[in-house]
Amino acid sequence: DSLDKDKDDYYEDISDYDISGNTKGRIAKSNNRASVFGDVNVGGIVGSMAIEYDFDPEDDIPKSGDKSIKFTYKTKCIVRHCTNDAEITSKKNYSGGICGRMDLGSILSCDNYGKVISKDGGYIGGIAGKSDTIIRNSASKCTLSGNDYVGGIAGEASKIVNCQTLVHIEKSDEFSGPIAGDADTDNLSNNYCINDDLGAIDDINYTGIAEPGTIDRFVSFVDNNFNKDVFFTLRFFADDEKVAELTYSYKASIPDNEIPVVPEKKGYYGKWSDYNFKEVTY
């Protein structure tokens, strides 16, 4: 019978409802401003939220007597009130603004404003690359780029509640959306996104579950939950040198006289990259 059991028979994850009391198993009120680069499981706050079995499985779980296989244990793995402001890059799978990969635990009231990229992999998320558990009351305002499973909150998700995003998905293949690339909609509720190009989950909107929001709703959500002002800047670079930086309102039109002249370079003709200056969204 023991051989027929799976991991859920042995442990109970209490991260979503046992959030007060002691501080064990918790990262809280942490802010990252440094760029992070890695192979797999790359995050602004934590790489992975999981139990490690691989390196020395005999020492993972204490045993006592012949009947030690018949046990259960509780886990608590909480990331709460954390912020990422820097670029997160993975070579392969699982890259997220807060966490690369979530096998257990919960992410509560976290926000990300840094670009999240996978150079040659999938599962890219503004909050988590892949989540098998819960992300609640979180926000993401960033640019995302990867292969399959790219999402504003998570590339692939199990449960997302009361989250909001304003993201630009720069590159993706299959399964992409401003809330999640793919998700179990039965476990999602009250999520809003701002994106004119894609539906909330794999290009489909679901009323009351994951649907389009407004810029005023997003600004108010970020202000009330994270005490942050939402602002937008448009930066112009030539030869990796910043030429100018403009502040604008969402979907504003940038007047021609505010667009800087491309710097002269001997032997070259230059122009700015193709961009819609009449309705600036990212």
Summary of the structure (lengths in Angstrom):
residues: 282
radius of gyration: 21.1
end to end distance: 55.0
largest distance: 80.3
contacts: 964
relative contact order: 0.10
helix: 10%
strand: 39%
